[in-house]
Amino acid sequence: MNDVFQALSDPTRRQILSLLRDGDLSAGQICAHFDLARSTMSGHFRVLKHAHLIVPERNGTTIVYSLNVSVLESVVSSVMRMLDVGEGKPND
């Protein structure tokens, strides 16, 4: 879970996840939204992949990324348990 929090700590990586919320995108399509060097973007992709927040699929020379929603759901669930939120608790 530490890898996920590290990945989510960066605003660029959060924006990448937001872009993928609407559907799969190639690395080039994602990079077009940022004024950053491709090597910098590759570093962001690497952190997101390591945290299992995105899933790459190679199509020839193109890498297409998709959002791994199940990891995000797991993190949200863990945070809610940690904060003792939900679980049938009455609203105060």
Buried (B, 14 or more C-beta within 10 A) or exposed (E): EEBBEEBBEBEBBEBBBEBBEEEEBBBEEBBEBBEEEEEEBBBBBEBBBEBBBBBEEEEEEEBBBEBBEEBBEBBEEEEEEEEEEEEEEEEE
